[in-house]
Amino acid sequence: MEKQTIQPFLSVANYHLIEQQLNKMINAYNTTKDKNVILAVQGLVDTELTENLDLDPDQLKLIDQIYNIRDHTQSDVFLESLKLYVIPFKAVTASKLKSLFKKEKKLKLPKLESMDFHQICYLTWDDVSTHRKYIVLEQQGKLKAIKGNIDTNVIKGICAVCNRHSDVSLFTTKVKGQVTDTFTKYSNYICADSKNCNKNISDLQRLNDFFERVTH
């Protein structure tokens, strides 16, 4: 077995970007035989990857394999091998989560052992009994946390986190105001399915903007 010499260099969002662009090319191969159309799609994909990924020659050679992939079977194999080069979401423990939400006396914790940290840009879970949603993300190497109420009503709309049209629910947070005993509420529609939301994120900027918006 060949020894891995390239160290992990992709963020989870980078990985999702590559997956999305790969699916775009496979869709082109499956829907048209027009070489000009396929070349145009490849050009768009190349632009997206070049503008969003800062790669050295060895890393670029690895990613360039996507241009040889023609179907989902090949795609699955490639994406699985690419996970070796993904920097996972920052390691988190139950005690760390309790410290992030230390004011929650009866904090219901997620099943961390069942989570694939190579697939998530942010960690989130719901407490259905209280309609609470907890969100943890990483900024500059540190874990940041927010909590709020999630509406049980699901509608079609644009998610404030991933910016995709999907099934969304209203997420409302409350932060202390500058005046004593005052609070400011922020309400945003976000994906009802956080797993799909995570897969949709190909750029962390919007996620970070969302966090800043609802905590200040």
N, C-alpha and C positions, 0 to 999 in steps of 0.2 A: 504494500500500500504506500502511495506517494506521501511523503511527509508534508504537512501544511507549512509553507514558508511565509505566506502572506498573513499578517495579523488582522484581526477584525477591524474593519474600517468603515462599515456602513451603519448608519443609524437605522432604527426600525422604520422611520419615515422614508429613508432612502430605499430600503428594501421594498416597501409598499409602492414607491414610485416606479421601481424597476418592474415589479409585478404588473402594475397597471399598464405600463408601456408595452410589456410583452404581450399582454392580453389584446392590446390594440392591434399589434402586428398579426397575431394569430387570427383575429377576427377578419383582418384584411385578406389573409391567405384563404380563409374559408368562404369568403363572400365574392371574390373576384379573381379572374385570371388575367386581368389587365396589368401588365408589368409596370406601366406608368403610374397606375394608382398605388401599387405595392411600393414602388420606389418613393412615391410622395409620402406615404405613411412612414416608411423607414426614415425619411428625412425629418419628419416631424418628431419621431421618437428620438432620433439622434440629437436634435436640438434640445428637447426636454432633458435628456440625460446630461448633455454637455453643459447646459446652463445651471443645472442643479447639483451635479456631482463634481467634486474636485478630486480627480484621480491621478495617481502616478502611472507610469507605463505598465507595470505589472498588474495593477488593479484594473486598468482600462482593458487589458487583454482578457482578463477574467470576465468582465461585464460584456465585452463585445461578442461573447458566445451567443447572446440572445438573437443576433442576426442570422444564426444558422438554425434556429428553432422554428418548426413548422406546425406543430400540433400540441395539444394539451398534455399528452403523455411525456413528450420531451420537456415541456415547460415544467411539469411537476418535478421531474428529476433535477432539472437545473435549479429551480427555486429551493429545493431541499438541500442541494449542495451549497447554495449561496448562504444558507443560514450559518455556516461555519464562520462567515465573515461579518456577521451582524453583531453589533454591540448591544446587548440586551438592556431592557429597562433596569434601572438601578436596583440591586438586591434589597429586598425589604422583608422584615420579620413581623410577626404579630405584635411584639413589644414595641417595635418602631411605629406601627400604625396606631397603637394605643397612645403613644406619646404625641403623635401628630393631632390626634383628636382627644386630648386629655380631659376636655370638659364634658365629654360624653360618658356618663357613668355606666350605661349599659350598651356599650358599643358592640354591635354584631359584626364580626370579622368575616372577610371572604375566605374561600378555600384556596390559600396560596399555593398549596402543593399541586393543584390541578391547573394552574395558570402557566401559559407559555410566555415567558418574559422576552422572548425573541420576536413576539408578534404584537406587543402592545406599546403604544406611545404614551399612554396614560393608564393608570390603574383606577378602576371604579367598581363599585358594587352598591346594591340597594338593600335597604331594610324594609321589606314590604309591609311589615306590621306598623311602621311609623311613617311610611312614605318618604323616608330619608334617602338621599343619594350622597355617597362619599366619593370624592375625586382626589387622586394623588398624582402629581406630575413632577418631573425633574427639571430644575432650572439651575444652570451653572454648578452641576454636581450635587445639588441639595434637593431633598424632597420637600415639596410644598403641598398643602392640603386645603381643600374647601369642602363645605357640606351645604346641603340645602334640601328643600322639599321638591319632590318630583310628582307632577300631576299624573293621575291614572288615565286621563283622557289622552288618546293617541290620534294625531291627525297627520296629514301630508304637509310637509313644509321643508324649509331649508335649515339644516343643522348649523348652529352657531360655532361648533367646534370643527367639523370637517368640511363644511360648506357644500354638502351634497343634498340633493332632494331625496327625502326618505320619510319613514314614519318617525315623527318627533313628538316629544312631550315637553311641557313647560317646566323648566328647572328654575326655582327661585331661591336666591341666597340673600342673606341679611348681614350687613357689616356695620360696625359701630360708626356713628357720625362724629364730627368734630366737637359737637356740643354734647355734654354729659347726658346719658340716658336717651340719646336719640340714635336711630338706626336708618340705614338706607337699604332699600330692597332693589335687587336686580333680577329681572326675569328674562330668560332666554329659552328658545326652543332648541333642544338637542336630541340626538338620535335616541330612540327608545331601545335600540339594540346597540349596546356599547361595543360589542365585538365587531360588528360591521363598521361602526364609526371609526374604530381604531384602524381597520383595514383601509378605510378611505383616506386616512391622513398620509399625505406624501410631503408635507411641509409643516414643520413644527411652529411656524410663525403664527398661524391663526389660532392654534391651541394656546400659545403663550399670550396672545392678545386677549383671548377669551378670559384667561385667568386674571390678567391685570385688570380687565374691565369689571369683573364681578368681585374684586377684592379691594378696590380703592374708591 
